[in-house]
Amino acid sequence: METIYKKDWTYLEDNFDWVRMMKDVPQDPRHHAEGNVAVHTQMVLQQLEQLPAFSMLTAADQQMLWVAALLHDVEKSSTTIIAPDGSITSAGHARKGEMKARQILYRDIPAPFVVREHITKLVRYHGLPLWIFEKEDTLRSLIVASLETDTRLLALLARADALGRICQDQEDLLYRIDCFEQLCHEHNCWGRPYDFANPHARMYYLQQADRSPFYVPHDMPAMEVVLMSGLPGAGKDTYTRKHCAGLPVVSLDNIRKEMKIDPTDKSGNGTVIQIAKERARSFLRVQQSFVWNATNITKQMREQVISLFLEYGAWIKIVYVEAPVAKLLQQNRQREEVVPAVVMERLISKLEVPVITEAHEVEYLGI
């Protein structure tokens, strides 16, 4: 099997189309006079390995950071726009890059779950150290990033990214990274997540833009909603039966069966969701803990129901269940309601793994 860890550019180009495409993606010469994305990426990899702090990392962290550097601009191929005046931009490439990196490391070149998710978040936030002081809420941006990735590795990636280019403002970019590192130290989240008093204080802070991270709510949630998340066939129903016995379950699949609604029926699915939300409200109103069982594979899907649960003061626990792609497809074929292969591939391409910024707690199973 081809390996993503082989540090030979010719090998990588020969084996991976997303590497081969990099040479066809231009960059604005004001910020990248070195040339296209392939040239820049190779320079970043070279600079990364020359950084003294990189040599002090464990072999596992070195490998993880090297792959993040290889993938950090992987979605410039789909986001690059050349304006009429000749300027070149690639807005959104980091966000889309996270998704692409996950697909590659889950489906194409399987990597261990923890390693994969570290890499995807480094790709997602690789530009933050350069631009954090231009964010509307600098501290909130720092806190969220520290909860989702390792700021120490992030700063190293950003430094290699700044050094691996030819530009007139390189000194300013490096100064910005120095300031980012200092900001991390000031808030005690250098290489570690920001430390809240408890999970409820963290969730309270993250729900509204004008809240203080130092505030500790006095009233703790009286009920828990277990929100299942995972691709079809990953094992959500099995978990629910084994670990949530006695709790009522709001299951979108079960409602579809009751209503005889096909999963591909978009208008019908809207009806299913409304019925499910009303059943959830019946439990929320009386402070009854329950399970919300659906795929919930995107952050947007989860936010829509989590916001409802939080309105009633629930403690949110996300349980994410994952199976290796080969096992997943096999389990899907054994399901009573088989998800068509084309639909399964589309769902895999949309997968966003839940993170601790979304709930009071997140449990990962089958990884």
TIPA-596903 format. One record per residue (C-alpha): x, y, z; residue in three letters. Coordinates in steps of 0.001 Angstrom, whole numbers, plus 500000, padded with zeros to 6 digits. Example, Ala and Ser with C-alpha at 12.3 -4.5 7.8 and 13.67 -1.06 7.14 Angstrom:
residues 2
512300495500507800ALA 513670498940507140SER 
END
This chain:
residues 367
500000500000500000MET 501186503480499201GLU 502299505469502223THR 501819509156502834ILE 504821509180505147TYR 507476508565502503LYS 509437511823502240LYS 510143511745498530ASP 508281514268496420TRP 508504512281493185THR 507042509267494953TYR 504220511388496423LEU 503394512919493036GLU 503397509516491364ASP 501041507980493928ASN 498639510711495013PHE 496644512854492627ASP 496092515562495270TRP 499885516006495454VAL 500217515935491672ARG 497586518702491344MET 499581521125493508MET 501891522090490643LYS 498895523379488679ASP 497690525733491432VAL 499073529284491183PRO 499652531638494112GLN 499725535410494352ASP 503360536500493790PRO 502975539220496416ARG 502739536544499084HIS 504266533563497286HIS 506919534669494824ALA 508390531162495012GLU 505683529871492661GLY 502869527334492771ASN 501515525318495688VAL 503818522362494978ALA 506916524577495238VAL 505615526221498392HIS 504688522916500050THR 508122521447499408GLN 509750524563500882MET 507502524327503952VAL 508480520683504497LEU 512161521561504199GLN 511854524486506607GLN 509884522418509099LEU 512600519789509381GLU 515218522493509907GLN 513464524090512875LEU 515280523299516163PRO 511944522815517946ALA 510936520188515382PHE 513985518057516196SER 512951518089519867MET 509563516520519181LEU 508827512839519583THR 509036510775516402ALA 505234510423516428ALA 504692514182516674ASP 507274514809513953GLN 505480512445511607GLN 502086513933512404MET 503305517501511892LEU 505077516575508642TRP 501855515165507191VAL 499944518269508325ALA 502507520399506481ALA 502120518244503370LEU 498333518678503505LEU 498044522250504773HIS 497256523759501339ASP 495675520664499773VAL 492389522463499038GLU 493888525484497338LYS 493198523448494210SER 489442523938494682SER 489386527405496260THR 491895529401494215THR 490414532313492258ILE 492266534615489873ILE 490647538079489929ALA 490435540370486864PRO 493292542475488266ASP 495512539376488412GLY 495428538937492195SER 495034535374493452ILE 493096534277496525THR 492129530941498090SER 489600531860500756ALA 488291528888502719GLY 491101526523501773HIS 491912525704505410ALA 488337524790506296ARG 487942522660503165LYS 491446521298503723GLY 490382519830507050GLU 487613517899505298MET 489886516724502496LYS 492584515611504937ALA 490020513590506873ARG 488767511863503733GLN 492320510994502678ILE 493332509670506098LEU 490084507787506689TYR 489189506327503326ARG 492306506359501137ASP 495311506041503446ILE 493897504962506830PRO 495610506558509812ALA 494922505996513526PRO 491952508085514657PHE 493821510313517123VAL 496633510968514647VAL 494193511685511837ARG 492153514152513842GLU 495272515964515096HIS 496396516368511505ILE 493015517596510278THR 492815520269512980LYS 496351521462512300LEU 495325521878508665VAL 492144523697509731ARG 493942526203511958TYR 497303526520510205HIS 496747530198509341GLY 495442531258512762LEU 498803532278514304PRO 499251534765511447LEU 495798536323511680TRP 494565535831515238ILE 495001539487516197PHE 492711540486513348GLU 489881538322514673LYS 486876540072516193GLU 487455538205519469ASP 491115537254519752THR 490818535437523082LEU 487819533359521972ARG 489636532365518771SER 492641531282520821LEU 490553529343523333ILE 488616527452520653VAL 491809526564518788ALA 493500525368521985SER 490529523082522710LEU 490697521532519247GLU 494420521339518487THR 497904521584520011ASP 498954525244519878THR 502637524307520178ARG 502510522181517027LEU 500286524771515368LEU 502877527490515911ALA 505588525254514447LEU 503484524600511355LEU 502762528311510945ALA 506461529148511291ARG 507410526621508622ALA 504601527989506437ASP 505981531533506791ALA 509572530491506172LEU 508658528261503231GLY 507821531137500909ARG 509369534177499237ILE 507612537395500257CYS 508449540913501381GLN 506557540668504693ASP 508190537490506000GLN 509686539295509003GLU 506230540575509954ASP 504732537080509599LEU 507337535628511941LEU 506712538440514432TYR 503006537610514371ARG 503807533997515220ILE 506019535144518103ASP 503071537184519404CYS 500768534178519043PHE 503136532072521105GLU 503271534775523785GLN 499480534972523819LEU 499299531214524382CYS 501697531471527326HIS 499769534396528825GLU 496559532374528837HIS 498197529098529852ASN 497225527250526680CYS 500639526651525125TRP 500548523020524061GLY 497479522403526207ARG 493767523264526103PRO 492496526357527867TYR 491532525345531399ASP 487921526052532353PHE 486605525527535869ALA 484386522696534611ASN 482700521503531395PRO 479555523509532124HIS 481586526731532427ALA 483199525917529081ARG 479856525333527376MET 478368528464528926TYR 481247530562527580TYR 481138529072524083LEU 477395529610523619GLN 477486533413523603GLN 480047535849522217ALA 479917538300525134ASP 480617535917528006ARG 483711535715530204SER 485790532512530315PRO 486206533066534062PHE 482511532875534893TYR 481326529668536565VAL 477540529017536360PRO 476001527978539673HIS 473128525880538326ASP 474219522543536909MET 472083520723534297PRO 469510518355535769ALA 469194516107532717MET 471472514641530069GLU 470910514273526355VAL 473112511658524696VAL 473551512678521078LEU 474749509826518894MET 476972510609515914SER 478470508411513228GLY 478121507142509698LEU 475410504569508920PRO 476490501121510097GLY 479149502414512503ALA 477397500941515551GLY 475221503693517038LYS 472233501411517621ASP 474443498801519277THR 475870501402521649TYR 472409502677522500THR 471151499198523353ARG 474196498336525469LYS 474889501590527290HIS 471624503534527366CYS 469213500883528576ALA 466290502491530378GLY 466591505825528594LEU 463967506775526020PRO 465366507046522494VAL 464377509501519790VAL 465488507706516634SER 465120509251513203LEU 465403505817511581ASP 462580504457513723ASN 460359507430512929ILE 460979506902509202ARG 459859503288509580LYS 456763504313511524GLU 455840506880508889MET 456962504685505976LYS 459191507495504689ILE 462108506666502409ASP 465498508080503567PRO 465937509703500138THR 462626511608500442ASP 463790515144501307LYS 460377516563502167SER 459592513429504128GLY 462808513770506074ASN 461769517286507069GLY 458631515795508560THR 460685513152510374VAL 462914515785511950ILE 459961517872513131GLN 458352514812514729ILE 461666513911516365ALA 462098517432517773LYS 458612517424519227GLU 459263514066520902ARG 462523515492522252ALA 460641518516523640ARG 458267516222525484SER 461262514870527418PHE 463001518225527753LEU 459922519874529272ARG 459881517395532161VAL 463704517272532474GLN 463853513629531358GLN 467212512384530078SER 467084510677526686PHE 469054509626523589VAL 468919511418520238TRP 469928508773517709ASN 470775509943514184ALA 473866510185511983THR 474682513785512999ASN 477836513688510875ILE 478179517436510282THR 478627520208512805LYS 475627522034511364GLN 473374519003511916MET 474521518742515515ARG 474226522475516226GLU 470582522535515160GLN 469527520017517788VAL 472087520904520467ILE 470783524484520503SER 467311523076521206LEU 468568520895524037PHE 470512523776525603LEU 467384525945525640GLU 466041523540528246TYR 469290523445530231GLY 470451519958529231ALA 473889518459529743TRP 475057517419526264ILE 477085514270525740LYS 478081513398522189ILE 478967509768521529VAL 480811509428518227TYR 481079505894516860VAL 483467505038514047GLU 484466501887512197ALA 487282501415509648PRO 485921502140506194VAL 486085498500505040ALA 484256497300508160LYS 481787500158507878LEU 480812499215504334LEU 480491495563505356GLN 478260496448508326GLN 476164498673506096ASN 475516495744503754ARG 474294493743506750GLN 471846496434507868ARG 468111495914507479GLU 467972499224505606GLU 471107499277503410VAL 472388502732502522VAL 473209502876498771PRO 476946502963498042ALA 476759506346496308VAL 474984507830499324VAL 477541506315501683MET 480403507878499724GLU 478674511253499862ARG 478226510947503626LEU 481892510038504106ILE 482887513143502145SER 480780515307504505LYS 482021513780507760LEU 482961516247510510GLU 484039514490513689VAL 482543516059516856PRO 484909518036519090VAL 484812519193522697ILE 483769522737521731THR 480333521354520787GLU 479251519654524008ALA 479904519176527712HIS 481628515901526896GLU 482495513851523832VAL 483116510121523845GLU 484840508371520934TYR 484181504675520351LEU 485477502043517943GLY 488629504018517186ILE 
END
